[in-house]
Structure formats: structure tokens, C-alpha cells
Amino acid sequence: MPLIGYARVSTEDQTPLPQSEALQIEGCVEIFEEHASGGNRARPVLARLLERISKGDTLVVVRIDRLARSLSHLLEVIERLEAKGAFFRSIQDPIDTGSPQGKFTLQVLGAAAEFERALIRERTKAGLASARTKGRVGGNPGLRARDPAALRKVRLARQDGYMERLNETAQDWVPQVRRLRPDLAWEDVVRIINGPLPEARRWTQSRLLRAVKAYVRDGFLPTEVLARAGRRETDDRLPAIIAGIKGADPDITLQAICARLENMRERTPRGRTSWQPSSVKMLLERAKRLGML
């Protein structure tokens, strides 16, 4: 199985060379290097790596903190790898999702994360109940008084919190939006993005539009992605959708594209709900002739 390495350092003054050498010794055939903060989940090199990785590959890091600074982010990345049939390994930590022991360790980490969230909820509830018994009213006094400065501070804090939440999922949708818009209509873009995602992480069109507008406003996406989608001939729509799926995962098989289209409830050119690899192959060839791939 191909081993693909990921090396990260936080600043331009640091060098990823020691990590890259360790990954080479481990047998990595390809190594992605990135200068970025571990707290930033929207890392372009990591996003490109997760798009590039395919079934049977193993993502290798020297230490877990080179990939993720939080347990939730680590589990999110591993979930994406598992959805592609790929694996994860840390050289200096006891995690290798390709082994039974590594999978067990991952399950323990997941249980610990859920237990920690439950404890935080319980402590919060207990603190609020104690404050109420002492006659204290929760909330910000400035907000209760409708103070403009306090209102502005809360509004900015909410905006920052929203952007942080978007950054946690950026690798799911930013590359696809950048690649597919404005060539495809938003409804088709949403369905392509949602195809490989579990139910709990799927997008609605309105939520995606809000997220894209926020990223355009802050300069993370070009304004062109918000342009009106051009009129497309009816016969070109299916090739465009299949080209979008293929572009997101160049190594995806014809059968996997069939499954993705059926999951999207996309009908075949003859109106059927069940797709065959031969139909996908024909539409891929058409997409190539039209310059979509």
C-alpha cells in the first residue's frame, strides 16, 4: 500500500526537513510539506492531500500533533480517510488504523472525546443552577442594557465563531466550490459535495451559500464563484456532474461513481435510477470531449 507523508511546521523560520527524513525512512513514496498553524483546519496543502489520497493509501505523520491539534479534528480527518478506504499512521504514537490495535486505540480516543464533552455539559449545567440559587442572573449586563459597544463585541465574536466552525469543515467544500463554480448550478454543487459525506455533515444549499459568501468576503475564495451559472445544454449537465465527481477524486472507479450518482438520486440519461459503469464511462468520454476534464 502506498505511504503518503505529511510534514507540518508552524512558521516559515522552521524547517520540515527532520520530519520529511523520518517519513522517507518509514517508506513514504510522496511527502507533502506545509507551513501553517496546527490550530488552522483550513490548510491548503492538507486539503490537497486529502483530495489526492485514494483507496489503499496510508497517510503517515511523525506525530499526531503535526496533523491535528485537537482530538475532534484528528477523528474528522481519519473519518474522511476511512470513507475513501484509506488508512492513517503516526510513527511516534500508537495509532495505525490499518491494524486491529490501532483501530482499538482510535475507538478509545473517540469514547474519551465524547466523555469529555459530556463532562463539560454537566459542569455547565451545574454552574448555571448554582448561580440561579444565589440569585445571580446570567448574561452580559451590556447586552441587557442594549449598549452599542457590547452589541458590536458580541456580533464580532459570533462572526469569529462562525468562521472557526467553517474552517473545521473547509476541506469538505472549499476545493469543490473553487473547482465547480460557476460552471455548475449551486444545487448540483451541493449534491456533489454531499456525496461522500455522512448524513450529519451534509450541506443545504442555503448553508453552503452563506459559507461561500463569508469566505469570499474574507478573501478565501474568489468573487467569481458567486457569479451566475451559465446556461448549460440539457445533454451537458450529466457529463458536468460526473466530471465534478471525477475531478474531486481522480482515482475513483466507475462503480464508485455509479454509487455516488445513485446516492445523489441522479437519474440516468434514460431516466433510470440504477447506474451502470458503461453509462458512466460514456459520459466521462463526453466530458473529456467537451473539455470538462
HELIX and SHEET records of a PDB file:
HELIX    1   1 LEU A   17  GLU A   26  1                                  10    
HELIX    2   2 PRO A   44  ARG A   52  1                                   9    
HELIX    3   3 ILE A   64  LEU A   67  1                                   4    
HELIX    4   4 LEU A   71  ALA A   83  1                                  13    
HELIX    5   5 PRO A  100  THR A  133  1                                  34    
HELIX    6   6 PRO A  141  ARG A  144  1                                   4    
HELIX    7   7 PRO A  148  LEU A  180  1                                  33    
HELIX    8   8 TRP A  186  ASN A  194  1                                   9    
HELIX    9   9 GLU A  199  ARG A  201  5                                   3    
HELIX   10  10 GLN A  205  ARG A  217  1                                  13    
HELIX   11  11 THR A  223  LEU A  226  5                                   4    
HELIX   12  12 THR A  234  ALA A  248  1                                  15    
HELIX   13  13 LEU A  254  ASN A  263  1                                  10    
HELIX   14  14 PRO A  277  ARG A  289  1                                  13    
SHEET    1   A 5 GLU A  30  HIS A  35  0                                        
SHEET    2   A 5 LEU A   3  VAL A   9  1                                        
SHEET    3   A 5 THR A  58  VAL A  61  1                                        
SHEET    4   A 5 PHE A  87  SER A  90  1                                        
SHEET    5   A 5 ILE A  95  ASP A  96 -1                                        
END                                                                             
